[in-house]
Amino acid sequence: MPRNRQEVPREERVDALLAVAEEQFLAHGFAGTSVAEIARAAGIEPGSVYWYFRTKDHAFAAVLNRLLDGEVDRIGGLAGEPADRLFAALDSVERRRTLHPCVAERAPHAPPVMAYHARLHEWLHGLALAAVTDLVPEPDREVAAEAVVATIEGGLANPAPTRPTSTLVRYLLAALAA
């Protein structure tokens, strides 16, 4: 016999709602997704979404953080060179590239999206710092890592890039190594 929603633990309900919200945001972007559409796709009343997320920005940030949690765990478990982990992370982030211009647009106006962006930035910075450690001398490592992250963020925020962001980062790392 199927359980009624109230019998389903809150964590399971949130997880199911986030899975639906992720599909909607990936398919339609932030602007093209409404809370009502998320609710409809989840099979709940639109007002019910607000029991879980105060605003659409909160739902968006929760989806982004959920995706980032998975990637932090996955990339953290990879063996190999630090640059390999950086590019694995970049490949993962690029698969959801349609969401990043939305992050750049929403972050200044939405604290939950800004908090996600800060978390993403910190994670990428750590990966970039590890990747440049053997390429540049100690006093320049921090600025080199910042240049890599700025390249990544700039590339991802561009809704119509002429080159994949990974190509730009590979070029930058090669230039740092020269």
CNS distance restraints for C-alpha pairs under 8 A (distance, minus, plus):
assign (resid   3 and name CA) (resid   7 and name CA) 5.95 0.50 0.50
assign (resid   3 and name CA) (resid   8 and name CA) 6.72 0.50 0.50
assign (resid   4 and name CA) (resid   8 and name CA) 6.83 0.50 0.50
assign (resid   5 and name CA) (resid  13 and name CA) 7.73 0.50 0.50
assign (resid   8 and name CA) (resid  12 and name CA) 6.56 0.50 0.50
assign (resid   8 and name CA) (resid  13 and name CA) 6.64 0.50 0.50
assign (resid   9 and name CA) (resid  13 and name CA) 6.52 0.50 0.50
assign (resid  10 and name CA) (resid  14 and name CA) 6.11 0.50 0.50
assign (resid  11 and name CA) (resid  15 and name CA) 6.08 0.50 0.50
assign (resid  12 and name CA) (resid  16 and name CA) 6.14 0.50 0.50
assign (resid  13 and name CA) (resid  17 and name CA) 6.12 0.50 0.50
assign (resid  14 and name CA) (resid  18 and name CA) 6.02 0.50 0.50
assign (resid  14 and name CA) (resid  52 and name CA) 6.88 0.50 0.50
assign (resid  15 and name CA) (resid  19 and name CA) 6.21 0.50 0.50
assign (resid  16 and name CA) (resid  20 and name CA) 6.45 0.50 0.50
assign (resid  16 and name CA) (resid  42 and name CA) 7.67 0.50 0.50
assign (resid  17 and name CA) (resid  21 and name CA) 6.10 0.50 0.50
assign (resid  17 and name CA) (resid  38 and name CA) 7.80 0.50 0.50
assign (resid  17 and name CA) (resid  42 and name CA) 6.21 0.50 0.50
assign (resid  18 and name CA) (resid  22 and name CA) 5.89 0.50 0.50
assign (resid  18 and name CA) (resid  59 and name CA) 7.49 0.50 0.50
assign (resid  18 and name CA) (resid  62 and name CA) 7.33 0.50 0.50
assign (resid  18 and name CA) (resid  63 and name CA) 5.83 0.50 0.50
assign (resid  19 and name CA) (resid  23 and name CA) 6.42 0.50 0.50
assign (resid  19 and name CA) (resid  63 and name CA) 7.79 0.50 0.50
assign (resid  20 and name CA) (resid  24 and name CA) 6.32 0.50 0.50
assign (resid  20 and name CA) (resid  38 and name CA) 6.45 0.50 0.50
assign (resid  20 and name CA) (resid  41 and name CA) 6.58 0.50 0.50
assign (resid  20 and name CA) (resid  42 and name CA) 6.07 0.50 0.50
assign (resid  21 and name CA) (resid  25 and name CA) 6.05 0.50 0.50
assign (resid  21 and name CA) (resid  38 and name CA) 5.54 0.50 0.50
assign (resid  21 and name CA) (resid  59 and name CA) 7.37 0.50 0.50
assign (resid  21 and name CA) (resid  60 and name CA) 7.63 0.50 0.50
assign (resid  21 and name CA) (resid  63 and name CA) 6.96 0.50 0.50
assign (resid  22 and name CA) (resid  26 and name CA) 5.99 0.50 0.50
assign (resid  22 and name CA) (resid  60 and name CA) 7.97 0.50 0.50
assign (resid  22 and name CA) (resid  63 and name CA) 5.78 0.50 0.50
assign (resid  23 and name CA) (resid  27 and name CA) 6.00 0.50 0.50
assign (resid  24 and name CA) (resid  28 and name CA) 5.83 0.50 0.50
assign (resid  24 and name CA) (resid  29 and name CA) 7.32 0.50 0.50
assign (resid  24 and name CA) (resid  33 and name CA) 6.21 0.50 0.50
assign (resid  24 and name CA) (resid  37 and name CA) 7.80 0.50 0.50
assign (resid  24 and name CA) (resid  38 and name CA) 6.61 0.50 0.50
assign (resid  25 and name CA) (resid  29 and name CA) 4.54 0.50 0.50
assign (resid  25 and name CA) (resid  30 and name CA) 5.61 0.50 0.50
assign (resid  25 and name CA) (resid  32 and name CA) 7.69 0.50 0.50
assign (resid  25 and name CA) (resid  33 and name CA) 6.05 0.50 0.50
assign (resid  25 and name CA) (resid  60 and name CA) 7.62 0.50 0.50
assign (resid  25 and name CA) (resid  99 and name CA) 7.41 0.50 0.50
assign (resid  26 and name CA) (resid  96 and name CA) 7.17 0.50 0.50
assign (resid  26 and name CA) (resid  98 and name CA) 6.93 0.50 0.50
assign (resid  26 and name CA) (resid  99 and name CA) 6.79 0.50 0.50
assign (resid  28 and name CA) (resid  32 and name CA) 4.83 0.50 0.50
assign (resid  28 and name CA) (resid  33 and name CA) 5.73 0.50 0.50
assign (resid  29 and name CA) (resid  33 and name CA) 6.21 0.50 0.50
assign (resid  29 and name CA) (resid  98 and name CA) 6.76 0.50 0.50
assign (resid  29 and name CA) (resid  99 and name CA) 6.24 0.50 0.50
assign (resid  29 and name CA) (resid 102 and name CA) 7.30 0.50 0.50
assign (resid  30 and name CA) (resid  60 and name CA) 7.50 0.50 0.50
assign (resid  30 and name CA) (resid  99 and name CA) 7.32 0.50 0.50
assign (resid  30 and name CA) (resid 102 and name CA) 6.21 0.50 0.50
assign (resid  33 and name CA) (resid  37 and name CA) 6.54 0.50 0.50
assign (resid  33 and name CA) (resid  38 and name CA) 7.35 0.50 0.50
assign (resid  34 and name CA) (resid  38 and name CA) 6.41 0.50 0.50
assign (resid  34 and name CA) (resid  56 and name CA) 7.48 0.50 0.50
assign (resid  35 and name CA) (resid  39 and name CA) 6.14 0.50 0.50
assign (resid  35 and name CA) (resid  46 and name CA) 6.42 0.50 0.50
assign (resid  35 and name CA) (resid  49 and name CA) 7.08 0.50 0.50
assign (resid  35 and name CA) (resid  56 and name CA) 6.26 0.50 0.50
assign (resid  36 and name CA) (resid  40 and name CA) 6.03 0.50 0.50
assign (resid  36 and name CA) (resid  45 and name CA) 7.76 0.50 0.50
assign (resid  36 and name CA) (resid  46 and name CA) 4.78 0.50 0.50
assign (resid  37 and name CA) (resid  41 and name CA) 6.06 0.50 0.50
assign (resid  37 and name CA) (resid  46 and name CA) 7.88 0.50 0.50
assign (resid  38 and name CA) (resid  42 and name CA) 6.13 0.50 0.50
assign (resid  38 and name CA) (resid  46 and name CA) 7.77 0.50 0.50
assign (resid  39 and name CA) (resid  43 and name CA) 6.01 0.50 0.50
assign (resid  39 and name CA) (resid  44 and name CA) 5.08 0.50 0.50
assign (resid  39 and name CA) (resid  45 and name CA) 5.81 0.50 0.50
assign (resid  39 and name CA) (resid  46 and name CA) 4.94 0.50 0.50
assign (resid  39 and name CA) (resid  48 and name CA) 7.50 0.50 0.50
assign (resid  39 and name CA) (resid  49 and name CA) 6.35 0.50 0.50
assign (resid  40 and name CA) (resid  44 and name CA) 5.98 0.50 0.50
assign (resid  40 and name CA) (resid  45 and name CA) 6.90 0.50 0.50
assign (resid  40 and name CA) (resid  46 and name CA) 7.03 0.50 0.50
assign (resid  44 and name CA) (resid  48 and name CA) 6.57 0.50 0.50
assign (resid  44 and name CA) (resid  49 and name CA) 7.81 0.50 0.50
assign (resid  45 and name CA) (resid  49 and name CA) 7.41 0.50 0.50
assign (resid  46 and name CA) (resid  50 and name CA) 7.80 0.50 0.50
assign (resid  47 and name CA) (resid  51 and name CA) 7.51 0.50 0.50
assign (resid  48 and name CA) (resid  52 and name CA) 7.46 0.50 0.50
assign (resid  49 and name CA) (resid  53 and name CA) 6.14 0.50 0.50
assign (resid  50 and name CA) (resid  54 and name CA) 5.16 0.50 0.50
assign (resid  50 and name CA) (resid  55 and name CA) 6.83 0.50 0.50
assign (resid  53 and name CA) (resid  58 and name CA) 5.55 0.50 0.50
assign (resid  53 and name CA) (resid  59 and name CA) 5.52 0.50 0.50
assign (resid  54 and name CA) (resid  58 and name CA) 6.16 0.50 0.50
assign (resid  54 and name CA) (resid  59 and name CA) 7.80 0.50 0.50
assign (resid  55 and name CA) (resid  59 and name CA) 6.52 0.50 0.50
assign (resid  56 and name CA) (resid  60 and name CA) 6.06 0.50 0.50
assign (resid  57 and name CA) (resid  61 and name CA) 6.02 0.50 0.50
assign (resid  57 and name CA) (resid 106 and name CA) 7.89 0.50 0.50
assign (resid  57 and name CA) (resid 110 and name CA) 6.45 0.50 0.50
assign (resid  57 and name CA) (resid 112 and name CA) 6.71 0.50 0.50
assign (resid  57 and name CA) (resid 113 and name CA) 6.56 0.50 0.50
assign (resid  58 and name CA) (resid  62 and name CA) 6.05 0.50 0.50
assign (resid  58 and name CA) (resid 112 and name CA) 5.81 0.50 0.50
assign (resid  58 and name CA) (resid 113 and name CA) 7.32 0.50 0.50
assign (resid  59 and name CA) (resid  63 and name CA) 6.22 0.50 0.50
assign (resid  60 and name CA) (resid  64 and name CA) 6.25 0.50 0.50
assign (resid  60 and name CA) (resid 113 and name CA) 7.35 0.50 0.50
assign (resid  61 and name CA) (resid  65 and name CA) 5.99 0.50 0.50
assign (resid  61 and name CA) (resid 112 and name CA) 5.73 0.50 0.50
assign (resid  61 and name CA) (resid 113 and name CA) 5.03 0.50 0.50
assign (resid  61 and name CA) (resid 116 and name CA) 6.16 0.50 0.50
assign (resid  62 and name CA) (resid  66 and name CA) 6.02 0.50 0.50
assign (resid  63 and name CA) (resid  67 and name CA) 6.28 0.50 0.50
assign (resid  64 and name CA) (resid  68 and name CA) 6.12 0.50 0.50
assign (resid  64 and name CA) (resid 116 and name CA) 7.03 0.50 0.50
assign (resid  65 and name CA) (resid  69 and name CA) 5.96 0.50 0.50
assign (resid  65 and name CA) (resid 116 and name CA) 6.24 0.50 0.50
assign (resid  66 and name CA) (resid  70 and name CA) 6.54 0.50 0.50
assign (resid  67 and name CA) (resid  71 and name CA) 6.44 0.50 0.50
assign (resid  68 and name CA) (resid  72 and name CA) 5.97 0.50 0.50
assign (resid  68 and name CA) (resid 120 and name CA) 7.37 0.50 0.50
assign (resid  69 and name CA) (resid  73 and name CA) 6.30 0.50 0.50
assign (resid  70 and name CA) (resid  74 and name CA) 6.10 0.50 0.50
assign (resid  71 and name CA) (resid  75 and name CA) 5.76 0.50 0.50
assign (resid  71 and name CA) (resid  89 and name CA) 7.07 0.50 0.50
assign (resid  71 and name CA) (resid  92 and name CA) 7.44 0.50 0.50
assign (resid  72 and name CA) (resid  76 and name CA) 5.75 0.50 0.50
assign (resid  72 and name CA) (resid 123 and name CA) 7.83 0.50 0.50
assign (resid  73 and name CA) (resid  77 and name CA) 6.37 0.50 0.50
assign (resid  74 and name CA) (resid  78 and name CA) 6.78 0.50 0.50
assign (resid  75 and name CA) (resid  85 and name CA) 6.05 0.50 0.50
assign (resid  75 and name CA) (resid  88 and name CA) 6.92 0.50 0.50
assign (resid  75 and name CA) (resid  89 and name CA) 6.48 0.50 0.50
assign (resid  76 and name CA) (resid  85 and name CA) 7.83 0.50 0.50
assign (resid  78 and name CA) (resid  85 and name CA) 6.80 0.50 0.50
assign (resid  79 and name CA) (resid  85 and name CA) 7.96 0.50 0.50
assign (resid  80 and name CA) (resid  84 and name CA) 6.35 0.50 0.50
assign (resid  80 and name CA) (resid  85 and name CA) 7.29 0.50 0.50
assign (resid  81 and name CA) (resid  85 and name CA) 6.75 0.50 0.50
assign (resid  81 and name CA) (resid 131 and name CA) 7.74 0.50 0.50
assign (resid  82 and name CA) (resid  86 and name CA) 6.32 0.50 0.50
assign (resid  82 and name CA) (resid 127 and name CA) 6.84 0.50 0.50
assign (resid  82 and name CA) (resid 130 and name CA) 5.61 0.50 0.50
assign (resid  82 and name CA) (resid 131 and name CA) 4.77 0.50 0.50
assign (resid  83 and name CA) (resid  87 and name CA) 6.17 0.50 0.50
assign (resid  83 and name CA) (resid 127 and name CA) 7.69 0.50 0.50
assign (resid  83 and name CA) (resid 128 and name CA) 7.54 0.50 0.50
assign (resid  83 and name CA) (resid 130 and name CA) 7.49 0.50 0.50
assign (resid  83 and name CA) (resid 131 and name CA) 4.59 0.50 0.50
assign (resid  83 and name CA) (resid 132 and name CA) 7.89 0.50 0.50
assign (resid  84 and name CA) (resid  88 and name CA) 6.08 0.50 0.50
assign (resid  85 and name CA) (resid  89 and name CA) 6.11 0.50 0.50
assign (resid  85 and name CA) (resid 127 and name CA) 7.06 0.50 0.50
assign (resid  86 and name CA) (resid  90 and name CA) 6.13 0.50 0.50
assign (resid  86 and name CA) (resid 124 and name CA) 7.46 0.50 0.50
assign (resid  86 and name CA) (resid 127 and name CA) 5.41 0.50 0.50
assign (resid  86 and name CA) (resid 128 and name CA) 6.39 0.50 0.50
assign (resid  86 and name CA) (resid 131 and name CA) 6.99 0.50 0.50
assign (resid  87 and name CA) (resid  91 and name CA) 5.96 0.50 0.50
assign (resid  87 and name CA) (resid 166 and name CA) 6.93 0.50 0.50
assign (resid  88 and name CA) (resid  92 and name CA) 6.26 0.50 0.50
assign (resid  89 and name CA) (resid  93 and name CA) 6.14 0.50 0.50
assign (resid  89 and name CA) (resid 124 and name CA) 7.99 0.50 0.50
assign (resid  90 and name CA) (resid  94 and name CA) 5.94 0.50 0.50
assign (resid  90 and name CA) (resid 152 and name CA) 7.82 0.50 0.50
assign (resid  90 and name CA) (resid 165 and name CA) 7.94 0.50 0.50
assign (resid  90 and name CA) (resid 166 and name CA) 6.68 0.50 0.50
assign (resid  91 and name CA) (resid  95 and name CA) 6.34 0.50 0.50
assign (resid  91 and name CA) (resid 166 and name CA) 7.40 0.50 0.50
assign (resid  92 and name CA) (resid  96 and name CA) 7.21 0.50 0.50
assign (resid  93 and name CA) (resid  97 and name CA) 6.39 0.50 0.50
assign (resid  94 and name CA) (resid 156 and name CA) 7.14 0.50 0.50
assign (resid  94 and name CA) (resid 165 and name CA) 7.78 0.50 0.50
assign (resid  96 and name CA) (resid 100 and name CA) 7.39 0.50 0.50
assign (resid  97 and name CA) (resid 101 and name CA) 7.68 0.50 0.50
assign (resid  97 and name CA) (resid 156 and name CA) 6.11 0.50 0.50
assign (resid  98 and name CA) (resid 102 and name CA) 7.59 0.50 0.50
assign (resid  98 and name CA) (resid 159 and name CA) 7.15 0.50 0.50
assign (resid  99 and name CA) (resid 103 and name CA) 6.43 0.50 0.50
assign (resid 100 and name CA) (resid 104 and name CA) 6.29 0.50 0.50
assign (resid 100 and name CA) (resid 156 and name CA) 5.82 0.50 0.50
assign (resid 100 and name CA) (resid 157 and name CA) 5.43 0.50 0.50
assign (resid 101 and name CA) (resid 105 and name CA) 6.16 0.50 0.50
assign (resid 101 and name CA) (resid 156 and name CA) 6.87 0.50 0.50
assign (resid 101 and name CA) (resid 157 and name CA) 4.36 0.50 0.50
assign (resid 101 and name CA) (resid 158 and name CA) 6.43 0.50 0.50
assign (resid 101 and name CA) (resid 159 and name CA) 6.15 0.50 0.50
assign (resid 102 and name CA) (resid 106 and name CA) 5.91 0.50 0.50
assign (resid 102 and name CA) (resid 157 and name CA) 7.97 0.50 0.50
assign (resid 103 and name CA) (resid 107 and name CA) 5.63 0.50 0.50
assign (resid 103 and name CA) (resid 113 and name CA) 6.58 0.50 0.50
assign (resid 103 and name CA) (resid 114 and name CA) 7.92 0.50 0.50
assign (resid 103 and name CA) (resid 117 and name CA) 7.17 0.50 0.50
assign (resid 103 and name CA) (resid 157 and name CA) 7.95 0.50 0.50
assign (resid 104 and name CA) (resid 108 and name CA) 7.68 0.50 0.50
assign (resid 104 and name CA) (resid 157 and name CA) 6.23 0.50 0.50
assign (resid 106 and name CA) (resid 110 and name CA) 5.79 0.50 0.50
assign (resid 106 and name CA) (resid 113 and name CA) 6.52 0.50 0.50
assign (resid 106 and name CA) (resid 114 and name CA) 7.68 0.50 0.50
assign (resid 107 and name CA) (resid 111 and name CA) 6.66 0.50 0.50
assign (resid 107 and name CA) (resid 112 and name CA) 7.73 0.50 0.50
assign (resid 107 and name CA) (resid 113 and name CA) 4.91 0.50 0.50
assign (resid 107 and name CA) (resid 114 and name CA) 4.26 0.50 0.50
assign (resid 107 and name CA) (resid 115 and name CA) 8.00 0.50 0.50
assign (resid 107 and name CA) (resid 117 and name CA) 7.07 0.50 0.50
assign (resid 108 and name CA) (resid 114 and name CA) 6.54 0.50 0.50
assign (resid 109 and name CA) (resid 114 and name CA) 7.99 0.50 0.50
assign (resid 110 and name CA) (resid 114 and name CA) 6.19 0.50 0.50
assign (resid 111 and name CA) (resid 115 and name CA) 6.03 0.50 0.50
assign (resid 112 and name CA) (resid 116 and name CA) 6.33 0.50 0.50
assign (resid 113 and name CA) (resid 117 and name CA) 6.15 0.50 0.50
assign (resid 114 and name CA) (resid 118 and name CA) 6.12 0.50 0.50
assign (resid 115 and name CA) (resid 119 and name CA) 6.25 0.50 0.50
assign (resid 116 and name CA) (resid 120 and name CA) 6.15 0.50 0.50
assign (resid 117 and name CA) (resid 121 and name CA) 5.98 0.50 0.50
assign (resid 118 and name CA) (resid 122 and name CA) 6.11 0.50 0.50
assign (resid 119 and name CA) (resid 123 and name CA) 6.24 0.50 0.50
assign (resid 120 and name CA) (resid 124 and name CA) 6.12 0.50 0.50
assign (resid 121 and name CA) (resid 125 and name CA) 5.93 0.50 0.50
assign (resid 121 and name CA) (resid 149 and name CA) 7.24 0.50 0.50
assign (resid 122 and name CA) (resid 126 and name CA) 6.26 0.50 0.50
assign (resid 123 and name CA) (resid 127 and name CA) 6.42 0.50 0.50
assign (resid 124 and name CA) (resid 128 and name CA) 5.97 0.50 0.50
assign (resid 124 and name CA) (resid 149 and name CA) 6.36 0.50 0.50
assign (resid 125 and name CA) (resid 129 and name CA) 5.93 0.50 0.50
assign (resid 125 and name CA) (resid 145 and name CA) 6.10 0.50 0.50
assign (resid 125 and name CA) (resid 146 and name CA) 6.69 0.50 0.50
assign (resid 125 and name CA) (resid 149 and name CA) 6.02 0.50 0.50
assign (resid 126 and name CA) (resid 130 and name CA) 6.28 0.50 0.50
assign (resid 127 and name CA) (resid 131 and name CA) 6.23 0.50 0.50
assign (resid 128 and name CA) (resid 132 and name CA) 6.25 0.50 0.50
assign (resid 128 and name CA) (resid 145 and name CA) 4.98 0.50 0.50
assign (resid 128 and name CA) (resid 146 and name CA) 7.80 0.50 0.50
assign (resid 128 and name CA) (resid 148 and name CA) 6.35 0.50 0.50
assign (resid 128 and name CA) (resid 149 and name CA) 6.83 0.50 0.50
assign (resid 129 and name CA) (resid 133 and name CA) 6.12 0.50 0.50
assign (resid 129 and name CA) (resid 141 and name CA) 6.60 0.50 0.50
assign (resid 129 and name CA) (resid 142 and name CA) 6.68 0.50 0.50
assign (resid 129 and name CA) (resid 144 and name CA) 7.59 0.50 0.50
assign (resid 129 and name CA) (resid 145 and name CA) 4.82 0.50 0.50
assign (resid 131 and name CA) (resid 135 and name CA) 7.78 0.50 0.50
assign (resid 132 and name CA) (resid 136 and name CA) 6.17 0.50 0.50
assign (resid 132 and name CA) (resid 141 and name CA) 6.37 0.50 0.50
assign (resid 132 and name CA) (resid 144 and name CA) 6.86 0.50 0.50
assign (resid 132 and name CA) (resid 145 and name CA) 6.57 0.50 0.50
assign (resid 132 and name CA) (resid 173 and name CA) 7.34 0.50 0.50
assign (resid 132 and name CA) (resid 176 and name CA) 7.89 0.50 0.50
assign (resid 133 and name CA) (resid 137 and name CA) 7.50 0.50 0.50
assign (resid 133 and name CA) (resid 138 and name CA) 7.55 0.50 0.50
assign (resid 133 and name CA) (resid 141 and name CA) 6.27 0.50 0.50
assign (resid 135 and name CA) (resid 173 and name CA) 7.88 0.50 0.50
assign (resid 135 and name CA) (resid 176 and name CA) 6.24 0.50 0.50
assign (resid 135 and name CA) (resid 177 and name CA) 4.88 0.50 0.50
assign (resid 136 and name CA) (resid 140 and name CA) 6.25 0.50 0.50
assign (resid 136 and name CA) (resid 141 and name CA) 5.91 0.50 0.50
assign (resid 136 and name CA) (resid 144 and name CA) 7.69 0.50 0.50
assign (resid 136 and name CA) (resid 176 and name CA) 6.61 0.50 0.50
assign (resid 136 and name CA) (resid 177 and name CA) 6.85 0.50 0.50
assign (resid 137 and name CA) (resid 141 and name CA) 6.37 0.50 0.50
assign (resid 140 and name CA) (resid 144 and name CA) 6.05 0.50 0.50
assign (resid 141 and name CA) (resid 145 and name CA) 6.08 0.50 0.50
assign (resid 142 and name CA) (resid 146 and name CA) 6.22 0.50 0.50
assign (resid 143 and name CA) (resid 147 and name CA) 6.12 0.50 0.50
assign (resid 144 and name CA) (resid 148 and name CA) 6.33 0.50 0.50
assign (resid 144 and name CA) (resid 176 and name CA) 7.72 0.50 0.50
assign (resid 145 and name CA) (resid 149 and name CA) 6.25 0.50 0.50
assign (resid 146 and name CA) (resid 150 and name CA) 5.99 0.50 0.50
assign (resid 147 and name CA) (resid 151 and name CA) 6.12 0.50 0.50
assign (resid 148 and name CA) (resid 152 and name CA) 6.26 0.50 0.50
assign (resid 148 and name CA) (resid 169 and name CA) 6.35 0.50 0.50
assign (resid 148 and name CA) (resid 172 and name CA) 7.09 0.50 0.50
assign (resid 148 and name CA) (resid 173 and name CA) 7.78 0.50 0.50
assign (resid 149 and name CA) (resid 153 and name CA) 6.03 0.50 0.50
assign (resid 150 and name CA) (resid 154 and name CA) 5.83 0.50 0.50
assign (resid 151 and name CA) (resid 155 and name CA) 5.95 0.50 0.50
assign (resid 151 and name CA) (resid 165 and name CA) 7.51 0.50 0.50
assign (resid 151 and name CA) (resid 168 and name CA) 7.10 0.50 0.50
assign (resid 151 and name CA) (resid 169 and name CA) 6.64 0.50 0.50
assign (resid 152 and name CA) (resid 156 and name CA) 6.09 0.50 0.50
assign (resid 152 and name CA) (resid 165 and name CA) 6.07 0.50 0.50
assign (resid 152 and name CA) (resid 166 and name CA) 7.74 0.50 0.50
assign (resid 152 and name CA) (resid 169 and name CA) 6.93 0.50 0.50
assign (resid 153 and name CA) (resid 157 and name CA) 6.00 0.50 0.50
assign (resid 154 and name CA) (resid 158 and name CA) 6.41 0.50 0.50
assign (resid 155 and name CA) (resid 161 and name CA) 6.82 0.50 0.50
assign (resid 155 and name CA) (resid 164 and name CA) 7.58 0.50 0.50
assign (resid 155 and name CA) (resid 165 and name CA) 5.11 0.50 0.50
assign (resid 156 and name CA) (resid 165 and name CA) 6.77 0.50 0.50
assign (resid 161 and name CA) (resid 165 and name CA) 7.95 0.50 0.50
assign (resid 163 and name CA) (resid 167 and name CA) 6.60 0.50 0.50
assign (resid 163 and name CA) (resid 168 and name CA) 7.36 0.50 0.50
assign (resid 164 and name CA) (resid 168 and name CA) 6.96 0.50 0.50
assign (resid 165 and name CA) (resid 169 and name CA) 6.32 0.50 0.50
assign (resid 166 and name CA) (resid 170 and name CA) 6.02 0.50 0.50
assign (resid 167 and name CA) (resid 171 and name CA) 6.21 0.50 0.50
assign (resid 168 and name CA) (resid 172 and name CA) 6.21 0.50 0.50
assign (resid 169 and name CA) (resid 173 and name CA) 6.10 0.50 0.50
assign (resid 170 and name CA) (resid 174 and name CA) 6.12 0.50 0.50
assign (resid 171 and name CA) (resid 175 and name CA) 6.16 0.50 0.50
assign (resid 172 and name CA) (resid 176 and name CA) 6.20 0.50 0.50
assign (resid 173 and name CA) (resid 177 and name CA) 6.18 0.50 0.50
assign (resid 174 and name CA) (resid 178 and name CA) 6.28 0.50 0.50
